[in-house]
Amino acid sequence: MIFTNFREIDKAGRIVISKDIRRHLNINPGDVLHINADDDCITIRKAEAKCVFCNAHENLIAFAEKHVCQDCLDKLNDR
């Protein structure tokens, strides 16, 4: 299913993502979005959680709003 909306940018430069799109993409308050601009196109997608050291996507532990995988955490503990 394709969702299409037209939104006006407010004076503060914000746009509203409609409820149906947020629900479809499982975007919730506090989620981080990745915004990319290339030529005349802006892409917004939900950021994936990944380890700050090795970019792994599995076995993540959240710490101070960052993610560390268990392998990197074990290496840090061994130091």
Backbone bond lengths (Angstrom), bond angles and torsions (degrees), N, CA, C in turn:
res aa  C-N    CA-C-N  psi(-1)  N-CA   C-N-CA  omega(-1)  CA-C   N-CA-C  phi
1 M - - - 1.443 - - 1.530 108.55 -
2 I 1.304 117.44 136.30 1.454 123.43 178.88 1.524 109.04 -105.89
3 F 1.325 115.37 131.26 1.456 121.57 177.13 1.520 107.94 -108.00
4 T 1.305 117.21 132.19 1.455 122.38 177.76 1.518 109.30 -131.06
5 N 1.324 116.07 130.91 1.456 122.29 176.95 1.514 108.69 -135.99
6 F 1.318 115.62 151.68 1.453 122.14 169.99 1.515 106.50 -114.36
7 R 1.318 116.76 126.23 1.457 121.49 -177.84 1.520 109.74 -131.02
8 E 1.324 115.34 144.23 1.454 121.35 176.20 1.520 108.86 -93.01
9 I 1.311 116.28 139.82 1.461 121.33 176.77 1.530 107.86 -78.92
10 D 1.349 116.71 130.79 1.464 118.96 -179.34 1.527 110.84 -80.32
11 K 1.324 117.14 179.10 1.462 121.89 -176.09 1.523 112.86 -61.74
12 A 1.320 117.65 -26.02 1.464 121.84 179.04 1.530 112.06 -87.78
13 G 1.343 117.98 1.29 1.463 121.81 178.86 1.512 114.17 85.71
14 R 1.331 117.54 15.79 1.468 121.81 -176.98 1.521 110.97 -96.15
15 I 1.331 114.34 153.99 1.461 121.40 169.76 1.517 108.27 -126.48
16 V 1.309 116.28 157.52 1.463 121.46 177.84 1.518 108.51 -104.65
17 I 1.330 116.48 130.05 1.465 121.44 173.74 1.518 106.37 -93.15
18 S 1.311 116.09 123.10 1.463 120.74 -173.38 1.531 112.07 -61.17
19 K 1.317 114.89 154.79 1.462 122.16 -177.95 1.521 111.62 -59.34
20 D 1.353 117.87 -39.73 1.459 119.49 -178.29 1.529 111.45 -65.78
21 I 1.331 117.77 -36.86 1.468 120.10 177.36 1.527 110.06 -70.79
22 R 1.331 117.77 -43.79 1.468 120.55 178.53 1.518 111.09 -60.53
23 R 1.306 117.06 -41.29 1.459 120.84 179.10 1.536 110.61 -66.09
24 H 1.331 116.81 -43.71 1.465 121.82 -179.67 1.532 111.41 -61.15
25 L 1.337 117.05 -38.78 1.465 121.52 -177.50 1.521 113.40 -96.21
26 N 1.333 116.57 4.34 1.466 122.57 -179.45 1.538 110.95 55.20
27 I 1.325 115.83 47.78 1.460 122.10 176.68 1.521 107.77 -96.88
28 N 1.330 115.59 124.37 1.456 121.74 -176.56 1.526 110.24 -122.96
29 P 1.328 117.55 160.52 1.467 119.80 176.33 1.527 110.67 -53.51
30 G 1.314 116.43 133.51 1.459 121.60 -178.97 1.518 113.99 94.94
31 D 1.334 118.28 -15.45 1.462 120.81 177.52 1.526 109.70 -66.44
32 V 1.307 115.99 150.71 1.466 121.76 178.39 1.522 108.51 -98.31
33 L 1.340 115.45 133.82 1.456 120.85 178.06 1.519 109.11 -111.37
34 H 1.329 116.12 141.57 1.457 122.52 176.82 1.516 107.45 -95.92
35 I 1.334 117.06 120.61 1.462 122.13 -178.32 1.519 107.91 -113.37
36 N 1.329 115.83 124.13 1.453 121.62 -177.40 1.523 108.97 -126.27
37 A 1.338 117.33 135.08 1.455 122.14 177.19 1.524 108.40 -117.94
38 D 1.329 115.63 130.72 1.456 121.34 179.62 1.522 107.95 -141.06
39 D 1.322 117.25 115.99 1.460 122.41 -176.20 1.524 109.92 55.28
40 D 1.341 118.45 -111.81 1.465 120.90 -177.72 1.527 112.40 -111.04
41 C 1.335 116.52 24.05 1.470 120.69 -176.57 1.529 109.98 -125.40
42 I 1.331 116.30 136.84 1.462 122.54 173.72 1.518 107.75 -114.16
43 T 1.332 116.27 129.12 1.457 121.67 178.05 1.524 108.23 -115.65
44 I 1.319 115.89 129.87 1.462 121.42 177.56 1.515 107.09 -122.14
45 R 1.344 115.89 125.02 1.460 118.71 175.45 1.520 109.83 -142.99
46 K 1.296 114.94 158.80 1.453 120.65 179.84 1.523 108.50 -67.26
47 A 1.328 116.13 128.26 1.462 120.63 -179.98 1.517 109.64 -71.76
48 E 1.312 115.38 139.99 1.454 120.32 178.21 1.520 109.17 -89.61
49 A 1.309 115.82 141.08 1.461 119.96 175.51 1.518 107.91 -73.44
50 K 1.354 116.08 132.59 1.464 120.29 177.73 1.518 108.66 -150.35
51 C 1.306 115.41 157.85 1.457 122.33 -179.33 1.523 109.58 -64.34
52 V 1.332 116.76 133.72 1.463 120.99 -179.68 1.522 112.21 -68.92
53 F 1.332 117.92 -17.40 1.460 120.96 -179.00 1.525 113.65 -96.65
54 C 1.340 117.64 -46.11 1.470 119.51 -172.44 1.527 113.49 -121.05
55 N 1.323 118.03 -0.76 1.474 123.84 179.82 1.524 114.27 68.09
56 A 1.314 118.31 17.08 1.469 121.23 176.28 1.525 109.59 -65.79
57 H 1.331 116.30 150.30 1.465 121.84 -179.34 1.526 112.52 -107.51
58 E 1.331 117.25 -3.33 1.475 120.67 -175.58 1.530 110.96 -115.45
59 N 1.332 115.03 156.97 1.467 123.16 177.55 1.527 112.18 54.94
60 L 1.328 116.77 46.53 1.457 121.82 -177.02 1.520 112.00 -89.45
61 I 1.323 114.25 144.84 1.457 122.27 175.59 1.523 106.41 -123.12
62 A 1.328 117.17 127.59 1.462 121.15 179.99 1.521 109.32 -82.10
63 F 1.336 114.88 133.51 1.459 120.52 177.85 1.526 108.10 -147.46
64 A 1.322 117.14 121.93 1.472 122.98 178.41 1.522 111.13 50.05
65 E 1.327 116.35 47.64 1.459 124.36 178.21 1.526 113.52 63.88
66 K 1.324 117.66 16.79 1.464 123.69 174.56 1.508 108.04 -121.79
67 H 1.334 116.96 166.31 1.457 121.31 178.21 1.523 110.25 -119.94
68 V 1.335 115.48 138.72 1.458 122.92 176.66 1.519 106.85 -130.36
69 C 1.348 116.40 132.76 1.467 118.72 178.60 1.531 108.93 -78.68
70 Q 1.302 115.89 161.65 1.462 120.96 -177.17 1.525 111.52 -62.20
71 D 1.350 118.05 -37.79 1.467 120.66 179.33 1.524 111.44 -61.29
72 C 1.342 117.54 -46.45 1.464 120.76 179.28 1.524 111.06 -67.27
73 L 1.327 116.73 -36.52 1.452 120.02 177.52 1.527 110.53 -63.16
74 D 1.338 117.30 -41.62 1.465 121.37 177.14 1.529 110.73 -61.58
75 K 1.338 117.26 -41.43 1.470 120.93 179.03 1.520 110.53 -64.86
76 L 1.335 117.10 -39.25 1.465 120.19 177.67 1.521 111.80 -64.91
77 N 1.327 115.58 -38.99 1.473 119.85 -179.87 1.525 111.81 -69.18
78 D 1.339 117.35 -26.52 1.458 121.81 -179.64 1.527 112.39 -75.80
79 R 1.324 117.11 -16.38 1.486 120.65 -177.25 1.480 111.76 -73.06
